[in-house]
């Protein structure tokens, strides 16, 4: 099942890649399921494939071995494909135009090396698969030296990276852009004030025991209420709550060339002016507790499909991604994160205008907001853009649903 018997010739190889490999992937490990799970609870059990027309949720997700088998099939093909057809053959598996441009800039030998590595392990978050390899590919790019001889050129850095794949529409798709930007979650800056706040601590003094809810008030008089998904994204919900309530210290830079943070206040929760280290030019960085989102300006995000706040600030720490196979960007009014890189974000959040399936397993969905107030917010935001005025976050309060 590693490519034996593939037809020869560029046209035939392209046909095999476009038509055959998705079938291979399905037959090898996907159990015939060709629909994404829609159950918001994120089941990860057996292959309970529902009829495409039954309307019932598919309570299923592929296992890590399926991604490895899929790559093994591509590996077998990559070993045999002529250079002239290699890029065209793998193009259907490159998820975005960015990926296709990246692949187009690579030499055929580099593409072959990328796909011919031996998978060793896979990490699954939602329906995103990060595959590591046993052998780092060296690549075989070459350029002409001054004497006319081919001199080896440095292999693309992506050949030393794990490969990121997203599962959708019955097969996997390679994302070179996410692969090239994949980094471990950076450790927090060492500071006694930069301490993580857990979910229980963030919600400790809020009455009730049910699911947490946030009411986001804006200076245009609109308040959006969102139920928070503390079960599927506990770390991200904890970060959002602690930032919004000013429970966790955040970094600020104050000086001639810097503002005083999103809230326009350089005092901490106790009204004390923070102290810090001079970074030159009279500015200094320090840590302070204040409602981090208050005073932030709304802006467009995700190609205009969402409005966001928090993108232009840095709280001084990162939050790991949390994905669930059954929690998808499938409707308007979702509160989702805007990742700094694959694997982590820095507190920036957005409210979606509609379904944004391309953001699945890229941003962590931390809640769902009510439709009526979300619609009003988007309408006023559009009017504000026409009128050249800003819409600001006025404050965020929290409660517990019954």
C-alpha angles and dihedrals in degrees: 000000000000099000103294114155097020113157117254126236132064097267094048092047092051090051091050091051096046098041108016106047097058087051090048090051092050094046094045100053118338098085094225093295110145101168130080116242113261100185105117091210091072103233116197102185135110127335099274098170113192125203112268088238099041095089091220122126120260103234096200145092132187119260124238093256090065092064090049091050091048090054090047089058091049089046091058091048094046091055091059106033117109114240092246093062102032099092094042089049097053096038094095088062096053103096102210141022087254089060092048091052091049092050091046090057092054125088115248089246090057092052089049091050091048093055097037097063118114113247113230106173142358133210117204126205113170103313095331117107123198108196121196123200134223095221125041107229114235098201125216107235114153136188131188114267124217091268094052094258121127109256120197114252124207111277115244112271090236089073088069094048132087113255120247117213129181122207117222140133093020099306145053126268124205115232110199093177094056090042093054093049097043112125134162115261104273116241115253118265106267106255133129087229095053096080125151117244114214124217095255091051093046091053099033099112097037109105118242137036104243131099113310118250130197127209110203112199122198130199091247090070096257119128120193119201118207132185108222122226099226092160099057098031109025097153094048093045090049091051092048094049095044092047093047093048096043092241095130123058115245130196121252133180116213127186146087094311098037138068123231098256131278094302094049091235127113095192123098127233091281092051093254122138109241123237126215148147122304108241095191129276091056095290125123139187121227143157124249139164115237136129096284100201096047112113095014117144120236117238140174119273140178094027093311093307092112142024119230146190129195098040096116096049134070120211091197099252140067131231122214119240117259117196132177122197092226098046107083138168089249103134144025125276099043118147105222138168125247104223121225088208136343106292099027149037136197106226100283113137137184139195114226125231094205142333112328104182093169087067092059111123090005101078123035113239106224100172152345123245129208114269100228098055092040090055091050091049093053091047094052092043090056090049090049091055091053092047094046093238130129130237114214136193106250098187146316124230130184139215138165120250116232 
